[in-house]
Amino acid sequence: MSTIKIQEIEKDLHTFLRRVEAGEAFILFRDDQPIAEIKPVSTERKQRPFGLAARLFQVPADFNQPLPEDILNEYEGQ
């Protein structure tokens, strides 16, 4: 990753932005202090890996069973 000072960007912003568009990343410095990281925006949508939450949650055995009458009545406002 390259470093660049604010003064360098101000001199030729268009060239700097073209380099970022081409995939280059920079750390922006002001008075020898890093203040920002500038990098291209990723347009890729990464798919979530299959089984990401495996073993973190278990579906209860009675998941597909009808709800008890008292809960149904509360849900329906009775």
N, CA, C and O of each residue as an XYZ file, in Angstrom:
312
protein
N       0.848     -1.171      0.000
C       0.000      0.000      0.000
C       0.892      1.233      0.000
O       1.837      1.339      0.783
N       0.577      2.143     -0.880
C       1.362      3.369     -1.013
C       0.927      4.403      0.016
O      -0.162      4.324      0.584
N       1.804      5.370      0.239
C       1.453      6.497      1.096
C       1.433      7.751      0.244
O       2.150      7.854     -0.751
N       0.609      8.697      0.645
C       0.500      9.943     -0.107
C       0.127     11.067      0.851
O      -0.613     10.858      1.812
N       0.644     12.250      0.582
C       0.342     13.415      1.409
C      -0.796     14.207      0.771
O      -0.993     14.171     -0.444
N      -1.531     14.914      1.603
C      -2.661     15.715      1.122
C      -2.215     16.676      0.025
O      -2.930     16.867     -0.958
N      -1.035     17.283      0.187
C      -0.552     18.244     -0.801
C      -0.379     17.588     -2.171
O      -0.642     18.221     -3.194
N       0.059     16.329     -2.203
C       0.241     15.622     -3.472
C      -1.100     15.384     -4.156
O      -1.205     15.510     -5.376
N      -2.110     15.046     -3.390
C      -3.442     14.822     -3.961
C      -4.001     16.124     -4.510
O      -4.585     16.145     -5.593
N      -3.827     17.200     -3.773
C      -4.359     18.490     -4.205
C      -3.758     18.934     -5.536
O      -4.424     19.616     -6.315
N      -2.516     18.558     -5.805
C      -1.860     18.961     -7.053
C      -2.497     18.305     -8.273
O      -2.635     18.937     -9.319
N      -2.889     17.022     -8.138
C      -3.407     16.306     -9.300
C      -4.422     15.254     -8.855
O      -4.145     14.055     -8.873
N      -5.585     15.721     -8.463
C      -6.629     14.851     -7.945
C      -7.074     13.809     -8.967
O      -7.281     12.650     -8.609
N      -7.224     14.197    -10.219
C      -7.716     13.280    -11.248
C      -6.784     12.085    -11.449
O      -7.248     10.953    -11.587
N      -5.494     12.328    -11.465
C      -4.536     11.226    -11.615
C      -4.615     10.296    -10.414
O      -4.598      9.074    -10.561
N      -4.699     10.874     -9.241
C      -4.799     10.085     -8.020
C      -6.050      9.203     -8.058
O      -5.982      8.017     -7.737
N      -7.186      9.778     -8.449
C      -8.425      9.009     -8.497
C      -8.372      7.903     -9.558
O      -8.933      6.826     -9.357
N      -7.714      8.161    -10.664
C      -7.551      7.113    -11.688
C      -6.751      5.940    -11.133
O      -7.048      4.784    -11.435
N      -5.747      6.232    -10.332
C      -4.941      5.160     -9.725
C      -5.784      4.337     -8.745
O      -5.650      3.115     -8.679
N      -6.645      5.009     -7.991
C      -7.532      4.300     -7.068
C      -8.508      3.438     -7.866
O      -8.737      2.281     -7.513
N      -9.079      3.978     -8.922
C      -9.993      3.207     -9.769
C      -9.311      1.985    -10.361
O      -9.957      0.962    -10.591
N      -8.022      2.084    -10.608
C      -7.264      0.971    -11.181
C      -6.930     -0.095    -10.137
O      -6.371     -1.139    -10.472
N      -7.270      0.166     -8.871
C      -7.071     -0.843     -7.850
C      -6.020     -0.519     -6.809
O      -5.789     -1.313     -5.897
N      -5.385      0.621     -6.927
C      -4.335      0.980     -5.971
C      -4.950      1.527     -4.679
O      -5.975      2.207     -4.707
N      -4.314      1.223     -3.558
C      -4.773      1.727     -2.256
C      -3.696      2.625     -1.663
O      -2.506      2.443     -1.917
N      -4.133      3.593     -0.873
C      -3.214      4.580     -0.298
C      -3.527      4.821      1.166
O      -4.665      4.673      1.611
N      -2.490      5.197      1.906
C      -2.672      5.758      3.240
C      -2.378      7.243      3.112
O      -1.302      7.644      2.670
N      -3.349      8.046      3.504
C      -3.256      9.493      3.376
C      -2.637     10.081      4.639
O      -3.061      9.771      5.752
N      -1.625     10.938      4.453
C      -0.901     11.554      5.570
C      -1.107     13.053      5.594
O      -1.184     13.702      4.551
N      -1.196     13.600      6.815
C      -1.163     15.045      7.029
C      -0.092     15.277      8.082
O      -0.186     14.746      9.188
N       0.911     16.056      7.755
C       2.004     16.377      8.686
C       2.603     15.108      9.314
O       2.760     15.021     10.532
N       2.925     14.154      8.483
C       3.549     12.897      8.895
C       2.681     12.043      9.820
O       3.191     11.151     10.499
N       1.381     12.308      9.851
C       0.441     11.514     10.642
C      -0.567     10.851      9.694
O      -1.199     11.544      8.896
N      -0.726      9.532      9.766
C      -1.726      8.891      8.915
C      -3.129      9.295      9.360
O      -3.441      9.271     10.551
N      -3.977      9.668      8.389
C      -5.328     10.108      8.750
C      -6.421      9.309      8.051
O      -7.568      9.317      8.497
N      -6.083      8.614      6.956
C      -7.130      7.871      6.248
C      -6.512      6.811      5.360
O      -5.355      6.903      4.949
N      -7.317      5.807      5.080
C      -6.943      4.801      4.096
C      -7.909      4.964      2.933
O      -9.125      4.962      3.119
N      -7.369      5.101      1.755
C      -8.196      5.283      0.570
C      -7.973      4.089     -0.336
O      -6.846      3.784     -0.727
N      -9.082      3.410     -0.668
C      -8.974      2.220     -1.503
C     -10.222      2.111     -2.366
O     -11.245      2.726     -2.065
N     -10.141      1.333     -3.432
C     -11.308      1.176     -4.303
C     -12.460      0.512     -3.553
O     -12.251     -0.275     -2.630
N     -13.654      0.843     -3.962
C     -14.839      0.221     -3.385
C     -15.021     -1.139     -4.042
O     -14.958     -1.262     -5.265
N     -15.245     -2.140     -3.235
C     -15.460     -3.484     -3.758
C     -16.899     -3.601     -4.231
O     -17.833     -3.324     -3.478
N     -17.072     -4.010     -5.471
C     -18.421     -4.187     -6.008
C     -18.825     -5.655     -6.016
O     -19.934     -5.998     -6.426
N     -17.923     -6.519     -5.561
C     -18.243     -7.946     -5.498
C     -19.164     -8.217     -4.337
O     -18.980     -7.682     -3.244
N     -20.152     -9.046     -4.577
C     -21.007     -9.513     -3.482
C     -20.542    -10.904     -3.130
O     -20.680    -11.843     -3.915
N     -19.996    -11.021     -1.957
C     -19.518    -12.324     -1.520
C     -20.683    -13.111     -0.933
O     -21.454    -12.598     -0.122
N     -20.795    -14.359     -1.356
C     -21.831    -15.200     -0.801
C     -21.410    -15.684      0.570
O     -20.236    -15.954      0.824
N     -22.389    -15.787      1.446
C     -22.109    -16.312      2.773
C     -21.809    -17.797      2.644
O     -22.476    -18.499      1.884
N     -20.831    -18.275      3.364
C     -20.500    -19.695      3.270
C     -21.627    -20.566      3.827
O     -22.273    -20.212      4.813
N     -21.847    -21.693      3.186
C     -22.866    -22.638      3.631
C     -22.474    -23.177      5.004
O     -21.317    -23.529      5.235
N     -23.434    -23.238      5.898
C     -23.178    -23.778      7.235
C     -22.503    -22.797      8.166
O     -21.858    -23.209      9.130
N     -22.634    -21.511      7.902
C     -21.957    -20.487      8.702
C     -22.308    -20.585     10.189
O     -21.450    -20.379     11.047
N     -23.566    -20.898     10.489
C     -23.992    -20.967     11.891
C     -24.221    -22.415     12.337
O     -24.987    -22.672     13.266
N     -23.560    -23.342     11.678
C     -23.743    -24.752     12.028
C     -23.406    -24.973     13.498
O     -22.417    -24.450     14.010
N     -24.226    -25.738     14.147
C     -24.069    -26.116     15.554
C     -24.252    -24.939     16.525
O     -24.044    -25.107     17.727
N     -24.628    -23.774     16.039
C     -24.887    -22.643     16.929
C     -26.362    -22.536     17.279
O     -26.731    -21.886     18.257
N     -27.202    -23.175     16.477
C     -28.637    -23.130     16.689
C     -29.221    -24.472     16.275
O     -28.850    -25.030     15.243
N     -30.126    -24.979     17.080
C     -30.801    -26.222     16.732
C     -32.292    -25.957     16.655
O     -32.870    -25.333     17.544
N     -32.905    -26.435     15.591
C     -34.346    -26.303     15.444
C     -34.992    -27.294     16.411
O     -34.661    -28.480     16.392
N     -35.902    -26.826     17.247
C     -36.547    -27.738     18.192
C     -37.323    -28.837     17.466
O     -37.814    -28.630     16.356
N     -37.428    -29.991     18.093
C     -38.122    -31.128     17.482
C     -39.582    -30.806     17.210
O     -40.158    -31.333     16.258
N     -40.193    -29.953     18.023
C     -41.617    -29.638     17.842
C     -41.848    -28.373     17.007
O     -42.917    -27.769     17.087
N     -40.886    -27.981     16.232
C     -40.960    -26.738     15.457
C     -42.199    -26.676     14.565
O     -42.838    -25.628     14.477
N     -42.547    -27.772     13.907
C     -43.666    -27.783     12.962
C     -44.998    -28.149     13.608
O     -46.006    -28.265     12.911
N     -45.021    -28.328     14.894
C     -46.267    -28.674     15.596
C     -47.105    -27.407     15.779
O     -46.564    -26.308     15.895
N     -48.427    -27.570     15.803
C     -49.296    -26.406     16.033
C     -48.999    -25.769     17.391
O     -48.591    -26.445     18.336
N     -49.210    -24.466     17.465
C     -49.007    -23.754     18.725
C     -50.113    -24.119     19.701
O     -51.220    -24.462     19.286
N     -49.823    -24.048     20.995
C     -50.868    -24.297     22.000
C     -51.997    -23.267     21.870
O     -51.777    -22.146     21.412
N     -53.192    -23.660     22.276
C     -54.375    -22.800     22.149
C     -54.195    -21.440     22.824
O     -54.597    -20.420     22.264
N     -53.593    -21.410     24.025
C     -53.451    -20.137     24.739
C     -52.565    -19.160     23.968
O     -52.844    -17.961     23.951
N     -51.523    -19.643     23.343
C     -50.648    -18.762     22.556
C     -51.373    -18.294     21.303
O     -51.277    -17.121     20.940
N     -52.096    -19.188     20.636
C     -52.870    -18.790     19.454
C     -53.918    -17.721     19.813
O     -54.110    -16.755     19.075
N     -54.572    -17.910     20.929
C     -55.581    -16.945     21.375
C     -54.947    -15.568     21.631
O     -55.512    -14.547     21.239
N     -53.801    -15.537     22.274
C     -53.115    -14.257     22.517
C     -52.702    -13.617     21.200
O     -52.836    -12.406     21.024
N     -52.209    -14.416     20.290
C     -51.776    -13.896     18.990
C     -52.941    -13.284     18.239
O     -52.802    -12.249     17.588
N     -54.084    -13.929     18.335
C     -55.272    -13.454     17.622
C     -56.035    -12.396     18.400
O     -57.066    -11.913     17.934
N     -55.541    -12.024     19.589
C     -56.160    -10.966     20.367
C     -57.414    -11.392     21.107
O     -58.288    -10.567     21.372
N     -57.508    -12.647     21.437
C     -58.713    -13.145     22.129
C     -58.454    -13.289     23.605
O     -59.345    -13.693     24.352
